Amino acid sequence: MPSDINKVHYFHAEANSLGGFVEQPIKQAVPAQASASLPAVGGHVTTRTGALSFEGVVSCSAAYTRVSGRHLETDGTPTTLVTSVVEGFNLLEVVTADRIVAQISLEHPLDGGAPVVTFTGSRFEGLKIGGRDAALTLNPSLLDAGAGTDPITWPLFQKTGQLQAAKLVKSAKSGGPAYNWVVNRYGWIAPAKAPGSILCSLVDGIDPAVPGKSFGHVLDIPSFGKVIFGEVMAFPASVHLSMIRAELGSPTSGGMNAAYVSANGGTVPPH
């Protein structure tokens, strides 16, 4: 990049493929696999780790990440691509997958507008829950960007999160007091407000044939815990994607992430 330019873009992207913690029956952190961070000036970083088997709780056959940031040659637009992959995933023999991919592409308009996001490439391959094939209903607004749909910017994240949360809350209320935690967790999103952050998901639904009770992208499995699929936490200028986030209950308790990526960045002086 020339040193006489008037504006400078600071890149930021992070990724890891697997990690978390266990509280019961042991108390120990699960080392983050294939962690990668992008230098502020941009560049390209790849990280790979081999097979992991952690105390019979979680395992994978391989994990790798890739983060890159550059200015397009055509007009200098800053772009970021961040990818996280975990292969041969197995969580307590309940949630398994051949391959899980999280990917975010972020483009910062030169006019200072909100960054445009795409999740193309993010997917589950061979996902099973309780040994059964798990068919997921995917959200077209977030996964089909560029195919005739609205570009993914902050307003679309807000709209998607509010619609999904309203459905989750309505479904949980009909399930009785046992699912009040869903109402408490997502009820703040449902009103037509404009919070500084929003939760939404690449997943709209889970096949009801799998074990447990599902609410949109959230699955509650007795004697196992809660699993959240394709969860996106979005802010006006940044986005985080976790393809699997598990909150383990009893007899094994703890938290686990599989295929996590995040990206933002900013240009100074601001517009």
RAVEN-V489251 format. One record per pair of residues at least 24 apart in sequence whose ideal C-beta (glycine too) atoms are under 8 Angstrom apart, sorted by the first residue. I is the first residue (numbers start at 0). J is the second residue. Records with the same first field share a line. If there is no record, write none. Layout:
I->J + J
This chain:
0->40 + 70
5->268
6->266 + 267 + 268
7->266 + 267
8->41 + 70 + 77 + 107 + 264 + 265 + 266
9->39 + 264 + 265 + 266 + 267
10->37 + 38 + 39 + 40 + 41 + 68 + 77 + 79 + 264
11->37 + 39 + 79 + 237 + 262 + 263 + 264
12->36 + 37 + 66 + 67 + 68 + 79 + 80 + 81 + 103 + 105 + 260 + 261 + 262 + 263 + 264
13->37 + 66 + 81 + 260 + 261 + 262
14->64 + 65 + 66 + 81 + 82 + 83 + 101 + 259 + 260 + 261
15->64 + 83 + 256 + 259
16->48 + 59 + 62 + 63 + 64 + 83 + 84 + 85 + 257 + 258 + 259
17->51 + 57 + 59 + 62 + 85 + 88 + 255 + 256 + 257 + 258
18->255 + 256 + 259
19->57 + 245 + 253 + 254 + 255 + 256
20->253 + 254
21->53 + 54 + 56 + 247 + 251 + 252 + 253
22->252 + 253
23->249 + 250 + 251 + 252 + 253
24->250 + 251
25->54
27->54
29->53 + 56 + 57 + 253 + 255
32->59 + 62 + 85
33->62 + 63 + 64 + 83
34->64
35->64 + 65 + 66
36->66
37->66 + 67 + 68 + 79 + 81
38->68
41->67 + 68 + 69 + 70 + 77
42->67 + 68 + 69
43->67
50->87
56->90 + 91 + 251 + 253
57->88 + 89 + 90 + 91 + 255
58->87 + 88 + 89
59->85 + 86 + 87 + 88 + 89 + 257
60->86 + 87
61->85 + 86 + 87
62->86
64->260
68->264
74->109
75->109
76->106 + 107 + 108 + 109
77->106 + 107 + 264 + 266
78->104 + 105 + 106 + 107
79->103 + 104 + 105 + 106 + 262 + 264
80->104 + 105
81->105 + 260 + 261 + 262
82->120 + 260
83->242 + 258 + 259 + 260
84->258
85->257 + 258
88->243 + 257
90->243 + 245 + 255 + 257
91->223 + 247 + 251
93->128 + 129 + 210 + 220 + 223
94->126 + 127 + 128 + 226 + 243 + 245
95->125 + 126 + 127
96->123 + 124 + 125 + 126 + 127 + 243
97->124 + 125
98->123 + 124 + 125
99->123 + 124 + 126 + 242 + 243 + 257 + 258
100->124 + 242 + 258
101->240 + 241 + 242 + 258 + 259 + 260
102->260
103->238 + 240 + 260 + 261 + 262
105->238 + 262 + 263 + 264
107->264 + 265 + 266
110->270
111->266 + 269 + 270
112->152
113->152 + 153 + 235 + 236
114->152 + 236 + 237 + 263 + 264
115->150 + 151 + 152
116->144 + 151 + 152 + 238
117->144 + 145 + 151
118->142 + 144 + 151 + 201 + 240
119->144 + 145
121->201 + 229 + 240 + 242
123->228 + 242
128->205 + 209 + 210 + 211 + 218 + 220 + 226
129->209 + 210 + 211 + 220
131->206 + 208 + 209 + 210
132->206
133->205 + 206 + 209
134->205 + 206
135->202 + 204 + 205 + 206 + 228 + 229
136->202 + 203 + 204 + 205
137->201 + 202 + 203 + 229
138->163 + 199 + 200 + 201 + 202 + 203 + 229
141->199 + 200 + 201 + 231
142->201
153->233 + 234 + 235 + 236
156->197 + 199 + 231 + 233 + 238
157->193 + 197
159->199
160->188 + 197 + 198 + 199 + 233
161->188 + 189 + 190 + 191 + 197
163->188 + 199 + 200 + 203 + 215 + 216
164->188 + 189 + 198 + 199
165->189
166->215
167->214 + 215 + 217
170->214 + 215
171->214
174->212 + 214
178->212 + 214 + 219
181->214 + 217 + 219
195->234 + 235
196->232 + 233 + 234
197->232 + 233
198->230 + 231 + 232 + 233
199->230 + 231 + 233
200->227 + 228 + 229 + 230 + 231
201->228 + 229 + 231 + 240
202->228 + 229
222->248 + 249 + 250
223->247 + 248
224->248 + 249 + 252
234->263
236->263 + 264 + 265
237->261 + 262 + 263
238->262 + 263
